[in-house]
Amino acid sequence: MFWIYQFFVFSYTLFLRFAALFNAKAHQWVLGRKNVISRIKQDVITNDPLVWFHCASLGEFEQGRPVIEAIKKSNPDIKVFLTFFSPSGYEVRKNFEGADWVYYLPPDTLSNAKQLVHHLNPVLVFFVKYEFWFNYLNALYNQRVPILFLSVIFRPSQYFFKWWGSWFRRQFQKITYFFVQDEQSADLLNQIGVHHVEVAGDTRFDRVLSLAQHKQKAEGVELFKQQSILLAGGSTWPVDEQMLLEVMKKAAPEVKLLLAPHLVDDAHIAAIQQKFSSFHPVLFTDLSAGIPENCRVLVLNTIGMLSQLYQYADLAYVGGGFGVGIHNLPEAAVYGIPVVFGPNHQRFKEALDLQRLKGGFSVSSEKMGEEIILDLLKDRDRRTEAGKNARNYILGHSGATFAVVDKAASYLMAKTKSSL
């Protein structure tokens, strides 16, 4: 299995190099890794303790961020090295001020792993959620670096728990500690002999609570909303946008839409403007020029604002559920508004929990989505009750960051003492 894994890494990297000829995101993935080991060796030079955080993309970064900030606050001398696997994470957060260096993760080859770990010589490493890169894990283990996994959630269907997954299961013994989101995940690990695990929850809840507690006003959005009922469409894809268009056609005149597409390239924004033309859409970046009286759609054509703008919404539809999977529900739910999402949500604990607690609503088709959203828009009492359930769920599941930071402190203390 060891050599099969090496072949997989080689083949995957080769495939992305080929895909880069035709696909912009793959091109970013390849370009960002050009001479990356050499650039890291030249750039990352320090005598201070270094902690390495790795995130797959933007969602995982939001889970790791509160831990980064807490560790930096309590240990100002520590340097943070942050890596991303995906361009959608790196390109948005490459200038994140909480990290001293931000890079793409070099491909997980034996050589890259050995060189990077040797050069960084970290005192502690955090991998967020699903980022199991086994050559890096082995190199860290051999160098006796503590490895903590954050906000992990396991399911019986994953390959670790299949009859042929014994090699992968053995690698788990090299991980120092798992912080998992739920009891099922802990039970699955216990069943395969992994007992260095703690149910801490999702650190992302602490992040969204912090955002809600320090929210900033957006006067242009306030002017747009006024006395209307505001529906927010967050991280939407074309299928979501078509559904929301049908909702707007049938909704009462006092309903307005804040639309935040997942893709904000010029072509997609132009297509959205054309699609919603009868509602006289305005782009967020054009708000300073004024808002026409008949405007009922505001298009968020920039990245990084959505989590703050949910504060103005009365109801949120979070996209992605008709594709690869839903996007960030907690960043909407924390403001005490109901969340609606598509059918592909089974891998997301928060979606299942919110649905069970009647703070969230799953829709299996676009038609069903229209009906549920329209019903919620019409029924203020139902919206209020569901929103209260959603916020209480976030409040009741906060605190994971404190558990992680407490455990990390013991490893940091041990490593820094041993290096003296």
VOGU-3710 file (C-alpha; in Angstrom, 3 decimals, decimal comma):
1> mfwiyqffvf> 0,000/0,000/0,000  2,954/2,295/0,645  3,997/2,198/-3,009  0,418/2,485/-4,197  0,154/5,709/-2,204  3,390/7,045/-3,758  2,014/6,221/-7,206  -1,238/8,012/-6,363  0,607/11,195/-5,348  2,742/11,073/-8,494
11> sytlflrfaa> -0,253/10,425/-10,770  -2,400/13,104/-9,145  0,343/15,703/-9,522  0,928/14,690/-13,134  -2,802/14,912/-13,860  -3,004/18,450/-12,445  -0,042/19,516/-14,548  -1,901/18,301/-17,617  -5,198/19,866/-16,466  -3,390/23,181/-15,961
21> lfnakahqwv> -3,244/23,521/-19,747  -7,023/23,881/-19,844  -8,242/24,762/-16,338  -7,513/28,070/-14,577  -7,725/26,629/-11,060  -5,389/23,755/-11,914  -3,034/26,298/-13,481  -2,968/28,235/-10,200  -2,329/24,980/-8,303  0,694/24,164/-10,477
31> lgrknvisri> 2,056/27,710/-10,753  1,857/28,254/-7,001  4,033/25,186/-6,420  6,756/26,113/-8,887  10,091/25,889/-7,033  8,076/26,047/-3,802  10,568/24,114/-1,666  13,405/26,404/-2,760  11,312/29,503/-2,095  10,372/28,272/1,382
41> kqdvitndpl> 14,007/27,513/2,223  14,993/31,011/1,151  12,104/32,796/2,870  11,400/30,892/6,078  14,358/31,558/8,336  13,877/31,998/12,079  15,339/31,108/15,436  11,938/31,390/17,110  9,665/28,379/17,701  7,617/27,655/14,571
51> vwfhcaslge> 4,117/26,165/14,464  2,818/24,849/11,157  -0,872/24,902/10,241  -2,161/23,171/7,129  -5,640/23,675/5,628  -7,110/22,240/2,469  -9,063/25,349/1,502  -11,001/28,325/2,797  -13,514/26,386/4,885  -10,792/24,521/6,747
61> feqgrpviea> -8,920/27,783/7,238  -11,960/29,179/9,068  -11,717/26,178/11,396  -8,004/26,676/11,965  -8,072/30,455/12,259  -9,357/30,743/15,859  -6,611/28,344/16,987  -3,938/30,326/15,122  -5,130/33,552/16,689  -5,350/32,064/20,194
71> ikksnpdikv> -1,866/30,553/20,020  -0,334/33,773/18,666  -2,054/35,778/21,384  -0,740/33,593/24,201  2,681/32,987/22,597  3,752/36,193/20,781  7,223/34,824/20,009  5,895/31,862/18,051  6,062/32,031/14,275  3,202/30,598/12,227
81> fltffspsgy> 3,759/28,858/8,904  0,465/28,352/7,043  -0,066/26,133/3,999  -3,014/25,490/1,711  -3,747/22,694/-0,704  -6,299/24,542/-2,842  -6,030/27,832/-4,736  -9,458/28,837/-3,403  -7,915/28,948/0,055  -4,449/30,250/-0,752
91> evrknfegad> -5,482/33,016/-3,145  -7,973/34,465/-0,651  -5,794/34,186/2,473  -2,241/34,516/1,161  -1,963/37,856/2,960  -3,432/36,641/6,257  -1,813/38,783/8,940  -2,014/36,068/11,594  0,615/33,986/9,790  4,245/34,865/9,277
101> wvyylppdtl> 4,436/32,888/6,035  1,717/31,529/3,739  2,456/28,977/1,020  0,944/26,247/-1,073  1,665/22,805/0,348  4,321/21,158/-1,846  3,127/17,828/-3,307  3,336/15,028/-0,743  6,367/13,228/-2,147  8,974/11,507/0,022
111> snakqlvhhl> 11,600/14,078/-0,955  9,390/17,127/-0,420  8,194/15,886/2,954  11,706/15,174/4,212  13,106/18,492/2,985  10,249/20,659/4,236  10,019/19,130/7,698  13,786/19,240/8,143  13,952/22,905/7,108  10,951/24,120/9,113
121> npvlvffvky> 11,821/22,085/12,206  8,404/22,914/13,707  7,657/22,520/17,393  4,031/21,645/16,656  1,882/20,922/13,579  -1,863/21,248/13,076  -3,714/19,596/10,213  -7,322/20,706/9,804  -10,113/18,213/9,217  -9,330/15,804/6,342
131> efwfnylnal> -5,769/16,603/5,263  -4,112/13,201/5,580  -0,830/13,501/3,676  1,027/10,415/4,768  4,570/11,254/3,664  4,402/14,487/5,636  2,942/12,663/8,617  5,740/10,113/8,503  8,445/12,766/8,198  7,017/14,677/11,165
141> ynqrvpilfl> 6,714/11,489/13,195  10,328/10,564/12,475  11,417/14,020/13,618  9,292/13,610/16,781  7,084/16,604/16,052  3,667/16,548/17,788  0,851/16,369/15,198  -2,649/17,524/16,144  -5,707/17,137/13,927  -8,521/19,697/14,362
151> svifrpsqyf> -12,281/19,460/13,866  -12,078/16,011/12,278  -15,259/14,114/11,529  -15,213/10,471/10,490  -17,843/8,310/8,806  -17,984/4,499/8,538  -17,888/4,760/4,727  -14,399/6,282/4,672  -11,543/4,165/3,401  -9,794/4,134/6,780
161> fkwwgswfrr> -12,479/1,759/8,066  -12,631/-0,597/5,069  -11,107/-4,077/5,170  -8,362/-2,927/2,809  -7,524/0,211/4,828  -5,144/-1,358/7,359  -2,079/0,559/6,090  -3,917/3,869/6,470  -5,120/2,904/9,934  -1,562/2,217/11,027
171> qfqkityffv> -0,572/5,723/10,002  -3,050/7,098/12,529  -0,773/5,866/15,305  1,759/8,474/14,152  -0,689/11,282/14,865  -0,263/12,638/18,374  -3,850/13,691/19,045  -7,209/13,912/17,317  -9,811/16,557/18,146  -13,035/15,265/16,582
181> qdeqsadlln> -16,434/16,853/16,148  -18,685/14,099/17,484  -18,941/10,866/19,455  -19,328/8,730/16,336  -15,922/9,871/15,124  -14,351/9,030/18,482  -16,037/5,614/18,505  -14,785/4,805/15,003  -11,223/5,653/16,027  -11,519/3,645/19,254
191> qigvhhveva> -12,707/0,614/17,253  -9,453/0,596/15,261  -7,272/1,028/18,331  -6,847/4,805/18,211  -7,509/6,196/21,682  -5,587/9,489/21,612  -8,776/11,327/20,747  -11,093/13,921/22,298  -14,556/15,097/21,298  -14,102/18,883/21,175
201> gdtrfdrvls> -16,560/19,999/18,500  -16,007/22,340/15,566  -13,601/25,259/16,070  -15,418/27,079/13,257  -18,258/27,821/15,681  -15,866/29,900/17,789  -14,801/31,759/14,664  -18,330/32,689/13,599  -19,245/33,713/17,145  -16,250/36,032/17,209
211> laqhkqkaeg> -17,301/37,530/13,880  -20,858/38,091/15,111  -19,629/39,700/18,334  -17,398/42,104/16,413  -19,628/42,729/13,411  -19,206/45,959/11,494  -21,899/47,994/9,814  -22,216/48,119/6,059  -24,150/51,307/5,401  -24,716/50,523/1,740
221> velfkqqsil> -26,371/47,218/2,616  -28,484/48,896/5,299  -29,647/51,424/2,712  -30,440/48,599/0,298  -32,433/46,618/2,833  -34,343/49,394/4,592  -37,672/47,878/5,715  -37,623/44,906/3,359  -37,406/41,196/4,145  -33,914/40,217/3,068
231> laggstwpvd> -33,119/36,791/1,660  -29,396/36,021/1,479  -28,112/33,568/-1,097  -24,656/32,571/0,148  -21,904/30,874/-1,881  -24,332/30,103/-4,689  -23,756/28,180/-7,901  -25,770/28,578/-11,124  -28,338/25,946/-10,115  -28,897/27,792/-6,831
241> eqmllevmkk> -29,163/31,129/-8,617  -31,809/29,796/-10,987  -33,859/28,622/-8,011  -33,497/31,972/-6,266  -34,598/33,723/-9,453  -37,830/31,711/-9,400  -38,265/32,599/-5,723  -37,916/36,307/-6,474  -40,472/36,074/-9,289  -43,052/34,727/-6,831
251> aapevkllla> -42,064/36,578/-3,654  -43,848/39,628/-2,306  -42,547/43,035/-3,472  -41,027/43,743/-0,052  -38,607/40,801/-0,422  -35,088/41,637/-1,548  -32,154/39,370/-2,350  -28,520/39,663/-1,325  -26,757/37,296/-3,716  -23,194/36,175/-2,944
261> phlvddahia> -22,028/33,779/-5,683  -19,274/31,266/-5,014  -17,527/32,367/-8,207  -16,997/36,102/-8,642  -15,205/36,220/-11,981  -16,392/38,893/-14,398  -18,175/36,452/-16,709  -20,254/34,913/-13,922  -21,150/38,285/-12,414  -22,245/39,527/-15,833
271> aiqqkfssfh> -24,397/36,405/-16,292  -26,048/37,007/-12,902  -26,778/40,634/-13,788  -28,442/39,489/-16,991  -30,397/36,722/-15,266  -31,800/39,050/-12,588  -32,137/42,072/-14,885  -35,867/42,472/-14,215  -35,015/43,152/-10,540  -32,515/45,896/-11,453
281> pvlftdlsag> -29,493/44,376/-9,682  -26,700/46,506/-8,256  -23,163/45,314/-7,619  -21,763/45,670/-4,112  -18,742/47,523/-5,505  -21,092/50,070/-7,132  -23,109/50,914/-4,011  -21,431/54,285/-3,611  -23,019/55,398/-6,881  -26,465/54,972/-5,372
291> ipencrvlvl> -29,259/52,409/-5,359  -32,170/52,706/-7,813  -35,556/52,748/-6,130  -36,681/49,652/-8,033  -33,550/47,610/-7,143  -34,398/44,333/-5,398  -31,139/42,413/-5,892  -27,699/43,262/-4,521  -24,860/41,163/-5,947  -21,815/40,661/-3,725
301> ntigmlsqly> -19,064/40,644/-6,336  -16,182/40,507/-3,881  -14,759/37,912/-1,498  -14,545/37,988/2,274  -17,637/40,059/3,124  -20,427/37,492/3,270  -19,902/36,394/6,872  -20,445/39,991/8,006  -23,382/40,722/5,727  -25,497/37,822/6,963
311> qyadlayvgg> -26,324/40,105/9,918  -28,798/41,932/7,677  -30,589/38,824/6,435  -33,894/37,422/7,634  -33,328/34,067/5,947  -30,342/32,413/4,276  -30,075/29,913/1,470  -26,553/28,441/1,484  -25,436/27,033/-1,834  -23,452/24,017/-2,966
321> gfgvgihnlp> -25,942/21,371/-1,884  -26,923/20,577/-5,469  -23,236/20,019/-6,279  -20,186/18,841/-4,360  -21,552/19,832/-0,954  -22,952/22,735/1,034  -20,856/25,670/2,078  -20,619/27,384/5,473  -23,891/27,129/7,434  -22,632/28,351/10,836
331> eaavygipvv> -21,611/31,781/9,546  -25,290/32,434/8,722  -26,890/30,547/11,624  -24,915/32,516/14,224  -26,999/35,601/13,423  -30,195/33,861/14,452  -31,646/33,253/11,002  -32,919/30,000/9,481  -30,721/28,308/6,899  -31,931/26,407/3,843
341> fgpnhqrfke> -29,616/24,091/1,907  -29,583/21,453/-0,811  -29,574/17,649/-0,678  -25,832/16,950/-0,665  -25,292/17,653/3,023  -24,891/14,220/4,625  -21,160/14,769/5,267  -21,857/17,917/7,280  -22,733/17,374/10,909  -23,981/20,929/11,379
351> aldlqrlkgg> -26,507/20,463/8,566  -27,903/17,287/10,095  -28,019/18,876/13,539  -29,678/22,088/12,382  -32,269/20,115/10,451  -33,016/17,974/13,511  -33,325/21,052/15,724  -35,567/22,856/13,202  -33,073/25,629/12,658  -32,227/24,447/9,151
361> fsvssekmge> -34,184/23,048/6,212  -32,947/20,615/3,603  -34,465/20,661/0,113  -34,198/17,774/-2,308  -35,147/19,668/-5,461  -35,265/23,192/-6,827  -39,060/23,123/-6,695  -39,014/22,100/-3,050  -36,480/24,823/-2,376  -38,751/27,456/-3,882
371> eiildllkdr> -41,675/26,303/-1,765  -39,813/26,195/1,553  -38,080/29,538/1,013  -41,348/31,222/0,010  -43,133/29,740/3,031  -40,430/31,009/5,375  -40,467/34,441/3,775  -44,213/34,685/4,382  -44,221/33,340/7,961  -42,373/35,699/10,293
381> drrteagkna> -43,102/33,667/13,436  -41,716/30,509/11,857  -38,593/32,370/10,735  -38,068/33,790/14,206  -38,436/30,440/15,928  -36,174/28,647/13,461  -33,585/31,418/13,704  -33,572/31,144/17,483  -32,990/27,400/17,191  -30,112/27,982/14,776
391> rnyilghsga> -28,306/30,476/17,012  -28,812/28,383/20,135  -27,191/25,467/18,334  -24,095/27,549/17,557  -23,902/28,863/21,112  -24,298/25,395/22,573  -21,464/23,944/20,511  -18,833/26,617/20,962  -15,636/26,249/22,959  -13,635/23,771/20,852
401> tfavvdkaas> -10,817/26,274/20,441  -10,171/26,366/24,187  -9,821/22,590/24,380  -7,393/22,556/21,469  -5,282/25,431/22,766  -5,051/23,897/26,247  -3,731/20,648/24,807  -1,411/22,488/22,414  0,069/24,456/25,311  1,318/21,258/26,968
411> ylmaktkssl> 3,064/20,121/23,778  4,519/23,566/23,156  5,890/23,698/26,686  7,435/20,256/26,379  9,022/20,972/22,988  10,393/24,397/23,892  11,876/23,034/27,135  13,526/20,133/25,322  15,131/22,542/22,842  16,787/24,611/25,572
//
